[in-house]
Amino acid sequence: MTYILQTERLFLREIQLIDVDDLFEMDSDPEVHQYIDKKPVQSKEEVIETIHFIRKQYQENGIGRWAVIDQSSGECVGWCGLKFFRERLNKQANIYELGYRFKRKHWGKGYASESAKAVVNYGFEVLDLEKIYAITDPENSGSRHVLEKLGFQFVELFKDGDDLLTWYSLAK
């Protein structure tokens, strides 16, 4: 298996169909979706569609969310990575946005901070990005804490459809 990044405890690699069970466990959990869209997946077929969508991003944009693997167990504990937005997101286009999501049983272990730090470094050092953005639900204090710990600056609140979201940025 080819890993893109390695941290002290984690490997990051492209998401693959072998991750379907782990991603289903994560994305079918209503608590995981509390601050996202409140629409947990109902079937593994939905997860397979998402995997194909992410893999298409790898082909079209050279980047996408990556599976986060616990080195000690080999378990896919969630995903973390950069997503390229050609279309406008909060009046910005052609931007890279950091995102992460983990199985609830792995919350509080520092995986989000550890993997996100590695992804941000990859964005600045390998992709030579000048700026990385991130969005969260304003009530998701855990996610906001991770971003602020990494040095992201709160920019503003913005509306995306019916959702009010926070907009963060981090310059190189």
C-alpha positions in Angstrom: 0.0 0.0 0.0 1.3 3.4 -0.9 1.1 6.1 1.8 1.3 9.8 0.9 2.0 11.0 4.4 3.1 9.5 7.7 2.9 11.1 11.1 3.9 9.8 14.5 0.8 7.5 14.7 -0.9 7.7 11.3 -0.6 7.0 7.7 -2.5 9.0 5.1 -3.3 7.5 1.7 -5.8 7.7 -1.1 -9.3 6.5 -0.1 -10.1 3.2 -1.8 -13.1 0.8 -2.0 -11.5 -1.3 0.7 -12.4 1.6 3.1 -16.2 1.2 2.5 -16.9 -0.5 5.9 -14.9 2.0 7.9 -16.4 5.0 6.1 -19.9 3.5 6.5 -19.3 3.1 10.2 -18.2 6.8 10.4 -20.8 8.4 8.0 -23.8 6.4 9.2 -23.3 7.8 12.8 -25.8 10.7 13.4 -23.4 12.2 15.9 -20.6 12.4 13.3 -23.1 14.4 11.1 -24.3 16.6 13.9 -22.5 19.7 12.5 -22.3 18.7 8.9 -25.6 18.2 7.1 -27.5 16.1 9.7 -27.9 13.4 6.9 -26.0 10.3 7.9 -25.6 7.8 5.0 -28.1 4.9 5.0 -26.3 2.4 2.9 -22.9 1.3 1.8 -23.9 2.1 -1.8 -23.9 5.8 -0.8 -20.4 5.4 0.6 -19.2 3.7 -2.6 -20.6 6.7 -4.6 -18.7 9.0 -2.3 -15.5 7.0 -2.8 -15.9 7.2 -6.5 -16.5 11.0 -6.2 -13.3 11.5 -4.2 -11.3 9.3 -6.5 -12.5 11.4 -9.4 -11.1 14.5 -7.6 -7.7 12.8 -7.4 -7.8 12.4 -11.2 -9.2 15.9 -12.0 -7.5 18.0 -9.4 -4.5 15.9 -8.2 -5.8 16.1 -4.6 -8.7 15.1 -2.4 -9.5 13.8 1.0 -7.2 10.9 2.2 -7.9 7.9 4.4 -6.3 8.2 7.8 -4.9 4.9 9.0 -3.9 4.1 12.6 -0.4 2.7 12.2 -0.7 0.3 15.2 -4.0 -1.3 14.2 -4.2 -0.7 10.4 -7.7 0.6 10.9 -9.1 3.4 8.8 -10.1 5.9 11.5 -11.5 8.6 9.2 -10.3 11.0 6.5 -8.4 14.3 6.2 -7.2 16.2 3.3 -7.5 19.1 0.9 -10.3 19.6 -1.5 -9.9 21.9 -4.5 -12.9 24.1 -5.2 -13.1 25.5 -8.8 -16.6 26.8 -8.1 -17.3 29.7 -5.7 -17.3 29.0 -2.0 -17.9 32.2 0.1 -17.0 34.4 -2.9 -13.7 32.5 -3.5 -12.9 30.2 -6.4 -10.0 28.0 -7.2 -9.1 27.4 -3.6 -8.0 24.6 -1.4 -10.1 23.7 1.7 -8.9 21.6 4.6 -11.4 19.1 5.9 -11.4 16.1 8.3 -13.9 13.6 9.7 -13.3 10.7 12.1 -15.2 7.8 13.6 -16.7 8.9 16.9 -14.8 6.2 18.8 -11.6 8.0 17.8 -12.6 11.5 18.8 -10.4 13.1 21.5 -7.3 11.2 20.5 -5.7 14.1 18.6 -6.0 12.4 15.2 -7.6 15.5 13.6 -4.8 17.8 14.8 -2.1 15.4 13.9 -3.4 14.5 10.4 -4.5 18.1 9.6 -1.0 19.5 10.5 0.6 17.0 8.1 -1.9 17.9 5.4 -1.4 21.6 5.8 2.4 21.1 5.7 1.9 19.1 2.5 -0.2 21.9 1.0 2.4 24.5 1.7 5.6 22.5 1.1 4.7 20.1 -1.7 1.8 21.9 -3.5 3.4 25.4 -2.8 0.0 26.9 -1.9 -0.1 30.4 -0.6 -3.3 30.0 1.4 -5.5 27.2 2.7 -9.1 27.7 3.8 -11.4 25.8 6.2 -15.1 26.0 7.1 -16.9 24.7 10.1 -20.3 25.0 11.8 -20.0 27.9 14.3 -21.2 25.5 17.1 -18.5 22.9 16.4 -16.1 24.0 19.0 -13.9 20.9 18.6 -13.3 21.5 15.0 -12.7 25.2 15.5 -10.2 24.4 18.3 -8.3 22.1 15.8 -8.1 24.9 13.2 -7.1 27.6 15.7 -4.4 25.3 17.2 -3.0 24.9 13.7 -2.8 28.7 13.3 -5.9 29.2 11.1 -7.5 32.7 11.6 -11.2 33.2 11.8 -12.2 35.5 9.0 -16.0 35.7 9.1 -19.4 34.0 9.3 -21.0 33.3 5.9 -24.2 31.7 4.6 -24.0 28.7 2.3 -27.6 28.0 1.3 -29.5 27.8 4.6 -26.3 27.1 6.6 -24.4 29.6 8.6 -20.7 28.6 8.6 -17.4 29.9 9.9 -14.7 30.8 7.4 -11.0 30.4 8.3 -7.8 30.9 6.4 -4.1 30.2 6.9 -1.4 31.9 4.9 1.9 30.2 4.1 
